Amino acid sequence: MTDPFKIDGPTCISFSGGRTSAYMLWRVLQSNEGRLPEDAIVCFANTGKEEEATLEFVRDCAEYWQVPITWIEYADTGYTIVSYETASRNGEPFEALIRKRNYLPNPVTRFCTIELKIRAMARHIKFLGMADTMSEAENMSWIGIRGDEPRRAAKIADKSRIPLVASGITKEDVGAFWRSQPFDLRLPNNNGVTMHGNCDLCFLKGGAQILSLIAEKPVRAVWWANIEALALALASKPSGAVFRSDRPSYAQMLKFSKEQRDMFDKDEEAIACFCGD
């Protein structure tokens, strides 16, 4: 049987900063003599809204496994290379993109994922000469999608880019792996779901989940509320001034969280995204 983690050509491992994509990276290393082949790179695209624990985890994976991880951030000029020490922590790349677009991303138009992650990494791939075109570069990354995520997997035409699916890896497998390691992502693991992961209050997360995260740490909502206020001043249409028109604003959710009021269906599922786990 062909090893789906064996790299045989130019490849970018897209590391979201979560446990699943980190496990995928570890499997790649095991299948390639404990190191990355010369024509492979690992990229972490930082939006500036990740939890500090996520940034620490990316740093720790590089140090424990002795693998180079390139930290990339969106910039008006295309992208920039940063490090754990210099990475944005106050949403600067995300805000720069919103100012350029003059409106906010939403569940239908997720230009944040496209620009902050997919295209930022693709520009780096193309700069390195690993791909001739942006289209080719955008479809070169391996993504940490598990075998128990069929809806996300169905969106990827080239199944060789999702080796965890080919191997049938589930969230239970990923959880068991990290329980055996000397380090881990210092964010809660709730039945295989890292509620705090990716952008801290990403609008694709369930409403009850966001409200819980705000109640736990109210300062999380400040940036999102400020950005919605900024978008109202920038946008030509009021509908472009909120991340989701089917929910209260982040300022309203912050207010409701202080009043300890329930607003959402606790069973609402998050919307699947490229950002990954």
URMO-V317175 format. One record per pair of residues at least 6 apart in sequence whose ideal C-beta (glycine too) atoms are under 8 Angstrom apart, sorted by the first residue. I is the first residue (numbers start at 1). GAP is how many residues later the second one is. Records with the same first field share a line. If there is no record, write none. Layout:
I->GAP + GAP
//
This chain:
3->28
4->156 + 159 + 162 + 163
5->19 + 22 + 23 + 25 + 26 + 27 + 158 + 162
6->25 + 26
7->21 + 24 + 25 + 29 + 30 + 32 + 33
9->30
10->29 + 30 + 115 + 120 + 121 + 130
11->26 + 28 + 29 + 30 + 129 + 130 + 131
12->28 + 29 + 30 + 31 + 109 + 113 + 118 + 128 + 129 + 130
13->8 + 11 + 12 + 15 + 23 + 27 + 28 + 29 + 30 + 128 + 129
14->7 + 29 + 31 + 103 + 107 + 127 + 128 + 129 + 130 + 262
15->6 + 7 + 10 + 27 + 28 + 29 + 43 + 46 + 54 + 129
16->28 + 128 + 181 + 182 + 259 + 260 + 261
17->27 + 33 + 37 + 38 + 40 + 41 + 168 + 180 + 181
18->36 + 126 + 167 + 176 + 179 + 180 + 258 + 259
19->155 + 156 + 159 + 165 + 166 + 170 + 175 + 258
20->124 + 125 + 126 + 144 + 151 + 154 + 256 + 257
21->122 + 123 + 255 + 256
22->35 + 39 + 122 + 163
23->121 + 141 + 146 + 150 + 151 + 154 + 155
24->118 + 120 + 139 + 140
25->17 + 36 + 40 + 42
26->39 + 151
27->136 + 137 + 140
28->8 + 12 + 114 + 135
29->6 + 7 + 36 + 38
32->8
35->31 + 32
36->6 + 31 + 32
39->91
41->27 + 29 + 83 + 84 + 87 + 89
42->25 + 26 + 27 + 28
43->26 + 27 + 29 + 78 + 81 + 98
44->14 + 25 + 26 + 27 + 28
45->27 + 28 + 29 + 71 + 72 + 75 + 76
46->9 + 25 + 26 + 27 + 36 + 41 + 42 + 47
47->26 + 27 + 41 + 44 + 46 + 47 + 65 + 69 + 70 + 152
48->25 + 39 + 40 + 41 + 42 + 43 + 44 + 45 + 46 + 47
49->42 + 45 + 150 + 151 + 152 + 153 + 174
50->148 + 149 + 150
51->136 + 145 + 146 + 149
52->37
53->132 + 133 + 134 + 143
54->131 + 133 + 143 + 144
55->29 + 32 + 34
56->28 + 130
57->127 + 128 + 129
58->11 + 13 + 26
59->25
60->123
61->6 + 8
62->6 + 7
64->118 + 119
70->11 + 54
71->10 + 11 + 12 + 13 + 16
72->7 + 8 + 9 + 10 + 48 + 49 + 52
73->6 + 7 + 9 + 14 + 15 + 19 + 20 + 47
74->19 + 20 + 22 + 23 + 41 + 42 + 45 + 46
75->18 + 21
76->20 + 24
78->42 + 45
79->41 + 42 + 44 + 45
81->43
82->6
90->133
91->132 + 136
93->23
94->18 + 22 + 105 + 133
95->132 + 135
97->14 + 15 + 18 + 19
98->6 + 7 + 129 + 132 + 133 + 136
99->131 + 135
101->10
102->129 + 132 + 133 + 134 + 138
103->128 + 131 + 132 + 133 + 134 + 137 + 138
104->123 + 124 + 127 + 131 + 136 + 137 + 138 + 139
105->6 + 7 + 8 + 98 + 138
106->97 + 136 + 137 + 138 + 139
107->96 + 97 + 137 + 164
110->94 + 163
112->87
113->160 + 161 + 162
117->157 + 158
118->20 + 23 + 156
119->15 + 19
121->16 + 20
122->9 + 12 + 15 + 16 + 18 + 19
123->11 + 14
125->6 + 12 + 15 + 16
126->6 + 7 + 8 + 11
130->7 + 10
131->6 + 9
139->19 + 22
141->20
142->19 + 20 + 21
143->13 + 18 + 19 + 131 + 133
144->20 + 132 + 133
145->7 + 8 + 11 + 17 + 19 + 20 + 131
146->18 + 19 + 23 + 24 + 25 + 27 + 28 + 131
147->6 + 17 + 18 + 20 + 21 + 22 + 23
148->22 + 23
149->16 + 123
151->121
152->120
153->6 + 9 + 12
155->117
156->6
159->6 + 7
160->6
170->22
171->20 + 21 + 22
172->20
174->18
175->14 + 17
178->6 + 7 + 11
185->9 + 12
187->7 + 8 + 9 + 10
188->6 + 7 + 8
193->84
194->83
195->10 + 14 + 17 + 18
196->17
197->80
198->75 + 77 + 78 + 79
199->76
200->13 + 20
201->9 + 12 + 13 + 19 + 20 + 23 + 49
202->71 + 73
203->7 + 40 + 41 + 44
204->66 + 67 + 68 + 69
205->8 + 65
206->58 + 59 + 60 + 62 + 63 + 64
207->40 + 56 + 57 + 58 + 61
208->54 + 55 + 56 + 57 + 58 + 60
209->59 + 61
210->43
211->42 + 45 + 46 + 51 + 52 + 53
213->7
214->6 + 7 + 39 + 40 + 43
215->42 + 45
218->36 + 39 + 40
221->29 + 30 + 32 + 33 + 36
222->32
224->19 + 26
225->24 + 25 + 26 + 29
228->13 + 14 + 15 + 21 + 22 + 23
229->22
231->9 + 10 + 11
232->6 + 9
234->7
235->6
239->6
242->7
243->7
247->6 + 17
248->8 + 15
253->10
256->7
//
